[in-house]
Amino acid sequence: MSEYRLAEKPALDALVAIGYCALHPEPAMLMRQEANRVVLKPILIEALQIVNESLSVEDAEAIYTDLNILSDNEEWQRRLRGSYSRRLKGEAKDRPVNLIDFKRPDRNRYHIVRQFKVEAQRSRIADLVVFVNGIPVVVIEAKCPLKAADRSGQAFEQIKQYERDIPRLFYSNAFNIVTDGMATLYGATGAPSKFYAPWSDPWPRSYDEFTDDLNKELWCLLEPSRLLDLLAHFILFETDPDSGRRIKKICRYQQFRAVNKAVNRVAEGNKKGLIWHTQGSGKSLTMVFLTLKLKTHLTLDASTLQNPNILVLTDRIDLDDQISKTFVACGLPNPKQALSVGELREAVARGGSGQILLSTIFKFQGSKEPIPNSEDWIVLVDECHRTQEKDLGAFLQATLPNARYFGFTGTPIKKADKDTYARFSEPGETYLDKYGIDDAVRDGATVPILYEGRKTEWSINEAEIDILFDRWFVDLSDEKREMLKQRGVSLALIAKHPERIRLIARDIWEHFKQTCRPDGFKAQIVAIDRESVVLYRAALAEVIAADLTKGGMPEAEATTKADRMIACVFSKSQEDNKPSEDADIAVLRAELEAHYLDDDGEKAAKKAFKGSTDEPSFLIVCDKLLTGFDAPNEHVMYLDKPLREHGLLQAIARTNRTCSIKRPDGTTVDKPHGRLVDYIGVTQNLEDALSSYRADDVQNALRDLDLLRRDLRETYARFMRQKRLMDLDGMTERAAAYAVEKLVSDGREDDWFELQRLGRHFVRSYGDLSPDPAILDFTEDMKWTATFLRLAQQAITKDESLDHLSYSGKIRDMLEEHVRATGLTTTVRLRNITDPDFTDDFQTEGRSEEELYAAFVRKAAELKRVTRELVDKNPAQYGRFSERVLEIIRRFEEGQIAAVEGLRDFEDLTDGIAVEARAHDELGMDERAFAILRIMEPHAPVTEHAPLRAVAVEVGDLYAKAQASQPSWFFMDGYKRELRREVRRLLRPLDLKDVNAVRDEIENYAVQAYAEAS
């Protein structure tokens, strides 16, 4: 009841307050007609007749039938937006059918149903379901805060289960919400939990207009007119370029805010606006959402929005290509990339309406003649501050003098950049919308960037360049030094000193081994020029090869491996293939030739860098890939080039993308932050390097690593204080875990949650700071804390603790060694039912009460995991075992049985699982056909068993053939319908209670069991 009282009921009340009608589960069930259907039929029929003039009941019934068999989520989104037509009774041709009236929200029907049960092979009950015109569009999962110390973690798991087990509820789903009554997060259908986020800004309202965060968040997401806006303009499907899969995406609050501000400005007849959304926060998608709303504007009417022409401009060919691919991948209607000046001018001058053109600002170079009807164009300019250079902005303005201009930038605009403000901002305004660096980090859209300077003797101060020259080149002959001085002593000359590069290359490799390599992250090295790129490459390859050889790899293999771990990306020069009498220059040119990558080679290197192998692990660059290159797995940038201002902000943002890397064992690790390792000395005068910007715009662009050191000390102190308050000082990890379990059972759950929160923060801070020497004082306490948290979670929940899976590879290795050294291996590590020593815990004779308790806790966690995995395979077959595990744990926790009795019950249950796993062999059936038999049995009359077995085998063969002939059959709606008809035909003679329900349960099982080749 606490979940209902603290989360579900407040959410229900909040929705009723903003216009939703609450339906009880019983009448809602009657409206669905069948328990495995999800559309509220009477409400849909009525709404269809309201939003479609003169639509008959008969036609509305036919539309309901159409929708009932529609299982493709993307097609559902299209139909919800009005892309749906059908032949109506008495008419000669198809007619558009509206499912929603977007322009008049009051003509639609909004309902909320709690405890919405959908029957399937694995029936599930969703906490709250939001309906528009009887169609389920949002699922809300509410969890009690006291059960979700990490805020809605269980709710994510529930949503994933629902999407898997009752997919019908998600065919028309727009997005999902998870809430614990305090924190509320939302995410698109099918999105992993890492892509769920809060809606932080209630624009155009203010925070103080709401009583609490829950009311604010639900208004932001579900107030009827806003929900319709989200459905109409802010959900899209993008094709993943690597897998070809369609990925559903929903906007973030800053995208919704910026797009609506821009559209409102156009609708009101105003002509411009400047939008700063920091790099990595989805700026390209903001442009897509804006284009979509400008084109379709389903929720508003305005004469200025009548099918406008839209021109999207960038200042670089690679960005033009990137944005073009984004637009096409998102399925935006008719985007056309103008590949030449003539093609662009012809398309612009052609006139007409509804065009979407993508091009570069350079195509307007020298263009002074205005085109007719330029007021029909809306121009979206990416990285707009750069378009004001070299009169490019003036040429654009001359060509499209009356167009409406919206500028986008990923970095702040300089204080003195009056041209950009004049071109894109209204008088007295800086930004139409701003989503700065701190905003993105706070929301988790990007990770913070930490910087650290290495040895000061490696940095280069231009004011002391002559002194540095004498220091680095002291070993050269006077003649050679004089010759170099005559050529000019430059920063680049110092930076490329062979010994300096050799020392830095060694430092890079040692740092990389500690921070990136254990978890599969990668790094970029920014060198001062093309020559230094190949110098770094040679030095780094030598260092890596030597280290690999030292580790036991054969020398030739190590050399080859080191070579493959490095890729260089730089521009070609006409001088590279020319001969030279200077031996040093000849060698340099040969190296540049050898390591230059043409367009195809560069694309392959970038793709491989973004991949999961360590070839390459490093990209060495000097000018290329410092802007527009997105590789989320780039964790560190090693900087040896004096970047400033915009160039510095653009470059460092390569490391700010969020990223989760999947390990070989199936677990994942999140990138905690990006890192800038500064060798050239930029960060020694960071304020000066960023002085051209407003202080609040760049305040936290880079954060000193010393902040992490301070955070580690503070969180350690808070954890140790809480540990003392709970009287855990001096205890071993195991003793402390069992002591905390007793405290929780005595009602001190809040104390445990606080200790757990602080402990997790301490371990995470330790891992984030590693390999900094500041961690060394905390290593032993970190190992104790991490091991204790794992054991305590296991003891309290009688389930597997997953905390350790989020640690970096280096921390996990350290903890594994600690567990072995302290003899806690058998306590901590859970075994599988197939492990030879799984039954050891059942030997109870001669064991102390503490040992029996530990054995019970371990076995409860192991069997919880085992039965959960088995139920995932087939709940009809293994569901009873999972329920029995939970019942044994409940009786133990309530004091009805002792640990020794619980272990005996677990032993019986384990034997039962083993018997069930062998049962198919005894009947001469394969596992999948036997699972189908188990689905059928509860619905069959008590008669001869043989016909059931025969039909189960036939049904299994049917799906096996489908898998062999059509490997993607489960994505093919027409083929699935044929299979359903055939399964129903096979089931009909068995006199089952509900043939359709059994058929649907079998299909839900088959979608998983026959999804891979047998």
N, C-alpha and C positions, 0 to 999 in steps of 0.2 A: 504493500500500500504506500510505502514511502516514495517510491518512484512516481506513483500517481499524484500524491499530495505535493511533492516538491518540484516535479518537472512536467508531468503530463497535464495535470489539471490547470496549472498556471498558463501553459501554452494554449490549451483549449479556450480558456477564458480570454486570453489576449486576442485570439482569432475571432471569437464571437464579437468582441468589442469593436473590431474593424470591419464587420459586415458579413461574417460567415454564419451560416445556419448549422448548428450542431445536430447531427443525426445519430440516434442510438444504433448500436450494431444490429439489433433485431430487424427494425424496418429497413435498414440499409441492405441486409441480407435478402429480404423479400424483393427489393428492387433489382437485385442482381440476377434473380431467377435461379441461378445455380451457384453453389458455393465455390466453384473454381472459376467463375467469371468475376469481372471487376468493375464493369461499367454499370452505373445506376440508370437502368433503362428508362423508367418513367420520366426522370429528370431530363435525360438527353432528348427524349421524344418531344417534350414540352419546349425545351430550349431551342431545338432545331426549328420548330414552327414559329418561334418568336423572332429568331435572327434571320430566317429565310422566308420572305413574304410568300403567301399562298402555297406553302408546302403542305401536302396532305399527310395524314397519319400513316397511310400506306407507304408513302415515299420515306417518311422518317423511320419507319420500321425497317425498310430495306437498307437505309444508311446505317442503322444500328447493326444490322447483320454484316455489312461490309466491314465496319470497324471492329467487330468482334473477332474477326479472323486475321486482322492486321497485326503482325508481330514485329515489324521492322521499326525501330525507334526513330530512325532518321525520316522514314516515310510518314510516321505519325507527326513529327515536327512540321513537315511540309504541309500536311493536311490541316493541322491546327492553325497554320498561318494562311490558309485559304487556297492552297494549291490542291484543290479537290473538286472534281466535277463528276457527274453521273447522269445517265438518262432517267428523267423523271416520267412518271405516268402521263401518257397522252401527249408527250413532246417528241419532236422528231430528231433532236440532237441533244448532246450532253449540255448540262447547265451547271455553272459554278455553285458549289454548296459551301456555306460558311458554318463552321463548328463553333466559332466564337465571334462576337461583335467587338472588335478591338476599339473602335472609335466611340462606342457608347457602352462603357463598362457596366452601367446599371441595367442593361438588357440581359446580362448573363446571370447565371445562378451559381452561387459559391457555397460549398458545403464542406464540413469537416466531420469525419467519422473516426471514433476511437475504437481500439481493439478490433481492427479490421482483419478478420480471418479469411485466408485464401487456402482452399483445400488443394493438395497436390500429393505427390509421393511423400514429400516432406512438408506437411501443412505448417504454415507459419501465421502468426498474428502480429500485424504491424500496429504500433502504438497509436499513430494518428495518420490519416490520409486526407489530403486536400483535393477537392474535386472542383472543376470548372465545367459547368453544364453536364454534370454526371460523369465526366471523364477524369480519372485519377492522374494528377499531374505532379504532386509532391508527396513524398513519404517522410514523416517525421519520427525519429526514434528518440525516445526520452529515457534518460538513465538517472538514477538517484545519485546526487553528488557524493554521498557517503560511500557508494560502491565504485566510484570512478575517480580515484585520487588523481589520475593523470588526465582528467577531463574527457569524458565521452569515448574513452578507448573501447569499452565494451559495446557502445552504440555503433561504432564503425564495424565491428565484427558482426553485429546483428544485421546491419544494412547489407553487408557482403553476403550473408546467409540468405537474406530475402531475395536478393538479385539472382542468386544461384538456384534457390529452391522454389520460388514462386515467380518466375520470370514474367508471367502475365501481368502482374501488378506494375511492371516497369516498361511494358511495351510503349505506353503513352507518357511515361514519366519524363518530366523536364529536369528535375534535380531533387536531391535529398537533403534533409536537415537533421543534424544530431544536436541534442541539447541536454544539459543536466540541470536546467533551470537557471543557471548562471552564465555559463559559456554556451554559445550557439554557433555552430559551424555549418556551412553548406558546401555541396559539391555536385558536379554533374553526374548523371546516371553512369554507373560503371567506373567512376573515378576512384583511384586508390586514396587511402586516407590522407596521404601527404598533400593532396591537392584540395582538401577541404580547408576553408578559411572563414574567418568572421567577416561580417559586413560592418565595418567600423564607423563609417560616416553616414548619418541619416539625411544628408543633403536632399532636398533644400530645407529640411527642418533642422533644429539644433538639439543637442543632447538633453538640455534641461527641459525639453517638452515631454520627456518620457519618464515614467515612474521607475523603470529599471532596465537593465540591458536586454532581458528577454523580450519585453514589449517593444523596445527599440529595434532589435534585430528582426523580429517577426513582422513588424510594420514595414521595415526596409525591403524584406523579401516577398511578403505575401499580401500587403495591402492591395486590394483588387486591381487598381489601375497600374500599380508598379509591377505586379505579377504579370499582367497582360503585356506590359512593355518588355519585360524579360523574355516572355514567350515569343514575342513578335520580332525582336531585334538583337537579342543578346545571347543567343545560343547558336553554336555552329558546330559543324563536323569537319575535322581537318584530316587529310590523308597523311599518315606517317610515311616519309620518303623511303625509309629503310624496310619496314615490314609491309607497307601497303595497307595497313589496317586503318579504319576510320575511327578517329578519336573524337569524342564529344567534349566540347569545352563551353563553359559558361563564364560570363564576364566577372571581373572583380569590381568592387564598389567604385574605384577610381576611374575605371573605364566607363561604367554606367554614368557617373557624374560628368566626366569630360565630354562624352558623346552628347548627352542631353543638353549641356550648356552650349555646345557648338550648334546643335540642331535648333535649339530655341533662338539662338542668335540669328541664324539664317531665316527662320520662320518670322522673326520680328523685322526682317529687312536690313539687319546690320551686316557688315561685310567682312569682319576679320576676328581673329583670336589666336593667342599663342598658348600652346600646351606643353608643359614640361613634365614628362613622366620618365623617371630615372631609368637608366639602362638595366635591362633584365626584368622589368616589371610588365612586359607585354605591350610595348608601344605599337608594334606592327599590328597586333590584333585590335588595338584601340582604333587604328585607322580602318581596319576591316569592319568593325562594328559601326563606326561612323558612316562609312560608305553604305553599309546595309540599311541603316536607318534613313539616311538621306534618299536612298533609292526607293525604299518601300514605304516608309513613314506610315505604318499601318495604324498607329494610335493617334495620329493628328492630321488635320487638314490645314494647308497653308498654300497660298498661291505661289509663294517663292520656292516651294518644294515640288512643283509639278514636273516630275521626271527630269531632274537636272543632269547635265553632263558633269562628270567628275574626272579631274586630272590629278594623278598621284605622282609626285616628283621626288627624286632623290638626287644626291650629288655624286654618286659613285655607281659604276656599272654593276659591281657586285651587290650593292644594296638594292639597285633596281631589280636585279635578278631575284634577290632574296624576297623582296616585297611582292614581286609578281608571282613567285611560287606560293607565297602565303595566301594571296588572293585566290589563285586557282585552286589550291588545296582545300580552301574553305568553301568552294563551290559558289563563290560570288558570281552573279549573272554577268556574262559577256565581258570580262576584263580583257583588254587588248594591250599588248606590250608594243610600243612604237620603237622599232629598231633603228630608225634613221631619222635625220632632220626632216627630210622630205615627207616621210610617212607620218611624222608627228604633225607637221604643218597642214598636210592634206586632211588628216583626220579632224584636227581642230577647226580648220576652215570649212569643212564639209557641213558643219552645222548639224541640224537634226537634234534629237534629244535622246537621253538615256544611255549615252556612251560612258564607258569607264576606260580611261587611257592611263597607262603606266609608262613612265619614261624618266630621263635624267634631265636636270636643269641645263646641262651643257648643250642640249639640242636647241636651246633658244639663243645661243651665242650669236651676236650680230643681228638678231631679229628686232626690227623697229616698226614694222608695219602692223597696225592693229587689225585683228580679225573682226569680222562683223558678229554681232550678237554675243560679245564676250561676257555680257551679264548673265548668260545662260550657263556659265561654267563655275564650278566650285573647285578650287585648287587646294590640294593637301600637300604640303611640302615637308618632307622628312629631313631632319637635321638642318632646319631652316636657317640657322645662323650662318652656315657655310655658304648658302646661296647668295648672301649679300656681298661676297668677295668678287673682285674683278668685274664689277658691273653686271653680274649675271642676274641679280634681282631686278635691275633697271630694264634689261632686255625682256625679262618675263613680264614686267609691268607694262612695257610698251606694247607687247603683243596681246596681252589680255587686260586692257586697262580697266574694265568694269567688272572683272571677275571678283568672286569672294575668296579670300585667302585665309587658310588656317595653317599655322606653322606648328610643327612638332619638333621636339628636341629631347635627347636622352641625357643631356648635361645642362646645367644651368647656363643662362645667358650672362655674359660679362656685364659689369656695371656700366661700362663706357660704350657698350654696343648699341648706340642710339639707332642705327639703321634697322636692326632686327626688330626692335620695339616699334619703330615708326611703321615698318612694313606690315607687321602682324598683330600689333596690339592697339586697342582703342585708346584714345587720349587719356592719360592719367592711370592707365592699367599696365601692370607688368605681365602677369600670366592670367589667361582665362581660367586655366586649371593647373594646379601644381601637385605633383606626387613626388616628393623629394626622396633623398637617400635614406633619411631616418624613417620615413613612412614605410618604404619598401622593406627595410630590415625589421621594423616592428611587426609588420604583417607576415613576415616569412616569405615574401615574394623574392627577396634576394638575401644573401648572407652578408654579414659585415666583413669588411676588409681590414685585416690587421697588418701593420707594417713593422719591420725590424731592420735596423741598420746593422751591417756586419762590421768587421774590423775597420776602425777609422783610417788606418794607414792605406786601405784600398780605395777610399773615397777620393774624389778629385774636386778641389776647389779652384775654380778658374783664376781667382785672384792670386793664387800661389803656384801658378803653373810652372814658372821657371824653377822654383825650389823643388817641385815634384819631379821635373825633368832630371835635375841633377841627382835626385835620390834614386830614381828607377834606372837611369842609364849610367850609373857610376862605373860599371864594369867595362863600358865601351872604350875604345881607344879615343884619344883626343881628336884625331882626324875624323873618325866616324861620328862623334858627338857634334863636332863643328858642322859637318855636312848636314846632319839632321836639323841643327839649329838654323842653318841657312834656308832650308826648305820651309821652316816655320814650326815653332813649338806649339802644338795644338792639344786640346783636350783629347782628341781622338788618338793622337800619337801616344800619349800617356796610357790611355785606356787599353791600347792594343799591345802594350809591352808583354812579350811572351811569358815572362815569369809571373807577372800579375795575372794574366789569363790562366796560367797553369794552377796558381794557388786558388783562384776563385773557382775554377772547374772542380778542383778537389772538394772545396767547401760546398759547392752545389750538390755534388753527388752524396756527400755525407748527410747534408740536410734533407735531400730528397728521400734517402733511404729511411729516415726517421719519420718524415711527415706524410709522404705520398705513397711510397712503394708498398707498405704493408696492406693498404686497402685498395690499391689499384687506381689511385688518383694520378693525375699527370701534371706537367709543368711546362711553362713557356719561358724561354730565355730571350731577353731583349738586348741585343748588342748594338753598339754605336753605329756600325755601318756594315756593308757587305763583306769587307775584308775580315772584320772581327767575327762575323758569323762563322766563316770557315775555320778561323783560328780557334774559336770556342768548340767547334765540332771536333777538331782534331784532338784538342786537349781533353775534352770530356770523354771521347771514345777511348782514349788511352787510359784514363783513370778507371772507367767502368770495366774495361777488359782486364786490367790488373787486379781489380777487386774480385771479379768473377773467377779468375785463375786462382787467386788465393783461396777462394771458396771450394776449389776442387774441379772446376770445369777445365777441360783441355784448352790449351792456349789458343789454338786455331778456332775452336768453337766459341771461345770467349770473345775473340776479336770480331768474329762474324756477328755474334749476338749484340755486342756493344754498338756495332755499326747500324744494326737494324733498330736499335732503341732511340736513334736520333734522326730527325728529319729537319732539313733546312728549307725555309721559304723566303726567297728574296727575288728582286727583279733582275732581269738580264741587262747587261750593257754591251754595246757594240764592240767595246775594247776587249771583252773576255776571251775571244778566240784569236786575237792578234798576237804574233810572236814578239818577244822582247829580249834585248841583249842583257838586261838586268836580270840576273838569275832569280832574285827574290820575287820580282814582279812576274816572271815566267811561271814560277811555282804557284804563286797566288792565282794567276789566271787559270792555270790548269785545275786548281782546286775549285774555283768558282764554276768552271765548266762541268766538272765531275759531279758537283752536288746541286746544280741548278735543276729545278723541277719545272717542266712545261705545264700548261693548263691541266692536262689530264693527270700528270704526276702530282700536281699540287692538290687537285680534288681528291685523289686517292690517299694522299698523306693526311689531309684534313679528316677524311672519313675514318681512316685507321686510328687517328689520334682520338677521335670521339668513341672508338670501339673499346672492347673490353680487354684486348691483349696488351702487352707492354711494348709492342712494336708499332709505332714509336711511343716512347714515354716522354720524350722532349721534342718540342718544336723550337728551333732557334730562328729568330727573325730580327729584322732591324726596322723596317717600315711596314711591311705587309702584316695583316692579321691583327693589327692593334685596334681596329674598329670593325664592327660588323661581323666578327667571327665569334660564334657561340659554341663553346664546348663546355657543357656543364661540369664535366669531370676534370676541368683544369682547376687545380687547387692552389698552385703557387705560381707567381710570376717573379723570376729572378731578373732584376732591372740593372742594366749597366749602360744606360743611355740617359742623358740629362733631359728628360721630358718635363714639360711645364704646362700649366693651365689646362686648356681643353684636351691637348694630347695626353697629358697625364691622367685626367679623369676617364677618358675613353679607354686608354690602355689598361688601367687597373681593373676596370669593370669586366675584363675578360674572366676574372676569378670570382665574380659575385653571384653567379648563377647557382641556384639550389641544385643539389644532385644526390641521388641515392645509388650506391653501387651494390650490386648483388654479388655475394661471395659464392665460391664453389659449393659451400655447404647449404646454400639456399637462403641464408640470412642476408640482411642488408645493413649497410652503414651509411649514415648521412654525412654530407660534407658540412662541418661545423661553421666554417668561415672561409674566406679567401685570404691568401697571404701575399704580401709584397715584400720580397727580400731585396733590400736596396744596397747595391755595391758602389754606385756612382756618387751617392751623397745627397740625393734629392730630398729625402725626408729630414735631413739636418736643418733645412730651412723651408719646412712645409708651408708655413704661412706665406712666405714670399712666393713660393711656386704657385700658390692659389690666390694670390692677393687681388687678382682682377675680378673676383667674384664677391658677391655679398656674403658676409661671414656666415649667416644662418643657412645659406644655400649649400655650403661645403663643410659645415662644422664637423660632421662625422664621416666625411668621404673616406678618410683613412683613420684608423684607430691604433694608438700605440699599444704594442704588445704588453706594455707595463700594466695596462688596464686588466688584462687577463691574470697577471701575477697578483694584482691586488684582489681580484675577484676570488682567486683560489684561496688566498689567505683568509678572506672574510667568510666564505662559505664553509671552509674547514672549521673555523672557530664556532660558527653557528651549529654545525653538525655535532661537534664534540660537546657543546653545551647541552643540546637536546639529549644526547646520549647519557650525559651525567644525570640530567633530570629524571631519566627513566631507569636510573640505577643499573646501567649496563657496563660501567667501567670495570676493567680487569677481567671480563668474561671472554671466553673463546667465541668464535663466530657461531658455533652450533649452540652453545649454552645461551648466548644472547638471543638467538632466533627463537628458541623454545620459551625463553622468558617473555619475549614480546608477544608470542602467541597467547600466553596466559594473560598478559595485560589486555590484549584485545578482547579475549573472552570475558574479561572482567569489566568491559565497557570503556576501555581507554583507547578506542579506535582512532580518535583524532590525534592522540600523541604519536601513534604509529605512522599515520599518514604524514605528519609533519617530519618525523625522523626519516621516512622514506623519501620525501621530497628533497630534504637537505642532503641526504646521502647521494641521491642521484645527481644533484647539482655538483656536489663535491667531486664525484668520479668523472662527470662530464668535463668539469673545469680542468681537472688534471689531464685528461686526454687531449683537450683542446690546446693546452699549453705545451705539451710534450713536442719536441725534445728539449725544451728550455731547461737549463740547469736548476731553475727555481723549483722544479717539481721534486727534486731529490729528497728534500726534507719531509715530503708527504707520502713517499712511495709505500711504506709499510702500512700506514693508516688507510691508504687508498685500497690496498689489497684486502685488508680486513673488512672495510666497508662494503666493497663490491661483493665479496663472498657472503657476508652477513645478509645483505639485501636479498640475495638469491635464496638463501636458506630460509629466511623469515617469510618471504612471499610463499614459498613452498609449504611451510608449516601452517601459515594462516589460511591460505585458500585451498590447501590440499591439491594444488595444481602446479603445473610447470611455470617457473619464473622465466620471463623472456628478457629481463633487464640486460643480461650479459650479451645478448645478441646485437644490441645497439652500440656496443663498444667498438673501438677501432681494433684492427687485427693485432697491433702491437700490445694493446692493453689485454686483449683476450689471451694472447700467448702468455703474458706475465701472470694472469690469474690462473690459467691452467697449471702452470708450474707451481704456483702457491698452493693450489688445491692438492696437488700430488704431495708436496712437501709437508703439508699439515695433516695428511691422512684423511682428507675429506672427500676423496674421489667418489666413493660409493654413496656418500650422503648427497652430494651435489648433482652428480651426473645421472640422469634418468635413462633407464634401459628400455629396450623394446621387448615385446612379448616373445620374439624369436631368439633373443639373446640366451645363451646357455645358462647364465647365472640369474635369469629373471626370477626363478622360483626360490632362490636362496633365502629371501625374506620369510618364506613360509616355515622355515626351521625355527621353531619358537622355544624349544627346550633349552634350559640353562641360560636364557637371556634375561638381563635386568629390565626393569620397567622402562628405563630411559631408552634402552636399545629397542625394545618392542615398540615404543612410541615412535622412534625414528623410522623403524621399518614400516609401520602403518602409514606415516606421512608420505614416505617415499613411494610405497605401493599405491596409495590413493592417487598421487600425482601421475604415476606411470599409467595406471589403468584409466584415469580420466583422459589422458592423451591418446592411449591405444583405442579406447571405445569411440572417442571423437573422430579419429581417423577412419574407423570402420563404419561409423554411421554416415560419414561423408560418402563412402562408397555405396552403401545401401541401408537406409534407415529401417526398411521393412525387415531386413535380416538381422540387424544388430542393435536396433533401437532399444530393445528390452535390456540388453547388457549395460548400455549407458545409463539407463534409468536406475538399474540395480546398484551400480557404483555410487551414484549420488545418494541413494537410499542408505547404503552402508555408512557413508561418510556422515550423513545426517544423524543416524542413530549413535554413532561414535561421539559426535560433537555434543549431542544432548545427554550423554552419559548413560545411554541405554545398554551399550556394550563396551567392553574393555578392548585394548589394542589387540590382545591375543585372539579374542573372538572375531574381531574385524578382519584380522589376517586369515583366519580360517574361512570366513565368508569370501574373501578375495581369492583364496585358493580354489574354492568351488566355482567361483565365477570364471576364473582363468581356464579351468578345465572345460567349462561350458563353451567358452569361446573357441577352444581348440576343437571340440566336437562339432560345433557349427561350421567351422572352417573346413572340416573334412566331409561334411554331409553330402556335398555335391558328388564326391567320388563314389560314395556308397550307392547313390541313385544313378550313377553312370552319366552325369550331366556335367557340362562345363560350368565354371563359376558364374558367368554372366546369365546363362539360361536359368541356373538355380536361383539367382537373385530375382529374376523375373517371376519365378514360381513363388517366391516368398511374398512378392507384391500381390499376387493373385489370391493366395490362400485365405486371407481374412475375409474376402468378398465371396468366397465359394460356399455353396451348401455342403453339408457333411455327406459326401458321397465318395465314389471311387476316385482315388488319387491319380491313377494312371492317365486319364484324359487331361488333367491339369498339367502334368509333366510333359505330355506330348505337345500341348499347345505352347508351353513355355519354351520348349526347344525350337518349335517352328517360328515363334516370334523372335527368338534370339538369332536364328538363321537369317530371318528377314533383315534385321538390322546389320548383321555381319556382312551380308551381301551389299547392302546399301553403302557400308563403309568401304568395301573393296572397290565398288564401281564408282561411287561419288564421295571421295574423301571429305568433302565439305558439305555433306548432306544436311547437317544441322543448321546451316545458314540459308538453306533453300526452301522457302515457304511452300512453293508448289509441290516439291518432292516430299516434304514433311506431311502435307495433306494426304498425298497418295499413301504414304506409309500408315498414317492414322486410319484411313479407310480399310486398309488391308488388315491391320491389327484388330480393328473392330470386328471385321468379318471372321477372323480366327477365334475371337473371344465369344462371339454371340452364342454358339452351341453350348457353352458351359453354364448358362443360367446364373451368371454372376449378379450380385445385387445392383451394382451401378457400373455398367460396361464403360460408359464415357469416362467416369472418374478413374477406373482401372487403366483404361487406355492412356489417359493423360499422365498418370503416375509412371507408367511404363516408359512413355516418351521422355519424361523428365530424367529418368534413370538412364535411358539409352543415349541421351545427348552427351552424358559424361562417359558412360562405359564404352560406347562405340565411337568415341571422338578420335581415337588413335587406332592405327592399324594393329590388329591382333597378332 
